[in-house]
Amino acid sequence: MDILQKIMESDFLTERRKKILEMRLQGKTLEQIGQNFNITRERVRQIGQNINKKIAKNLTKEELKSYEKAVLENKQKVKKLIEK
């Protein structure tokens, strides 16, 4: 199972937090996410920090490495799409 899929299927993140994580992975800005949820970009940033803490607490070291790698790969994919 892909680590991002495992996180999305987990119960340690709320559905709202899963959606925020998904939007960040899609390259959405804090501002765009905030508008979607009717919250400030600062609140989105705070929620993002909370998401990272929960992920770090609930994954093994190996899973965290896989997660970090997946996030970096995803950012590169998003950057390539933006550059097109």
C-alpha positions as CSV (number, residue, x, y, z in Angstrom):
1,M,0.0,0.0,0.0
2,D,1.2,3.5,-0.9
3,I,2.1,5.5,2.2
4,L,-0.1,8.5,1.1
5,Q,-3.0,6.1,0.6
6,K,-2.4,4.6,4.1
7,I,-2.5,8.1,5.6
8,M,-5.7,8.9,3.8
9,E,-7.3,5.7,4.9
10,S,-6.2,6.1,8.5
11,D,-8.3,7.3,11.4
12,F,-5.7,9.5,13.1
13,L,-6.6,12.4,10.7
14,T,-10.1,13.9,10.5
15,E,-11.7,14.1,7.1
16,R,-11.2,17.9,7.0
17,R,-7.4,17.4,7.7
18,K,-7.2,14.7,5.1
19,K,-8.8,17.1,2.6
20,I,-6.4,19.9,3.5
21,L,-3.4,17.5,3.2
22,E,-4.7,16.4,-0.2
23,M,-5.1,20.0,-1.4
24,R,-1.5,20.9,-0.3
25,L,-0.2,17.8,-2.1
26,Q,-2.0,19.1,-5.2
27,G,-0.1,22.3,-5.0
28,K,-2.9,24.5,-3.7
29,T,-1.7,27.6,-1.8
30,L,-2.6,28.3,1.8
31,E,-4.8,31.1,0.5
32,Q,-6.7,28.8,-1.8
33,I,-7.3,26.2,0.9
34,G,-8.4,28.9,3.3
35,Q,-11.0,30.2,0.9
36,N,-12.3,26.7,0.4
37,F,-12.8,26.1,4.1
38,N,-13.6,29.8,5.0
39,I,-10.6,30.1,7.3
40,T,-7.4,32.2,7.2
41,R,-4.2,31.0,5.5
42,E,-2.6,31.3,9.0
43,R,-5.1,28.8,10.3
44,V,-4.4,26.5,7.3
45,R,-0.7,26.7,8.2
46,Q,-1.4,25.8,11.8
47,I,-3.6,22.9,10.8
48,G,-0.8,21.7,8.5
49,Q,1.6,21.7,11.4
50,N,-0.9,19.6,13.4
51,I,-1.2,17.2,10.5
52,N,2.6,16.8,10.3
53,K,2.7,16.1,14.1
54,K,0.0,13.5,13.9
55,I,1.7,11.8,10.9
56,A,5.0,11.7,12.8
57,K,3.4,10.3,15.8
58,N,1.5,7.5,14.0
59,L,4.0,6.3,11.4
60,T,7.2,4.3,11.9
61,K,10.5,5.7,10.9
62,E,10.5,3.8,7.7
63,E,7.0,5.0,6.9
64,L,8.1,8.6,7.6
65,K,10.9,8.2,5.2
66,S,8.5,6.9,2.6
67,Y,6.1,9.8,3.3
68,E,8.9,12.4,2.9
69,K,10.0,10.8,-0.4
70,A,6.4,10.7,-1.6
71,V,5.8,14.4,-0.7
72,L,9.0,15.5,-2.5
73,E,8.1,13.5,-5.6
74,N,4.6,14.9,-5.6
75,K,6.0,18.5,-5.3
76,Q,8.2,17.8,-8.3
77,K,5.2,16.5,-10.3
78,V,3.1,19.6,-9.4
79,K,6.0,21.9,-10.3
80,K,6.3,20.2,-13.8
81,L,2.6,20.6,-14.4
82,I,2.7,24.3,-13.4
83,E,5.7,24.9,-15.8
84,K,3.8,23.5,-18.8
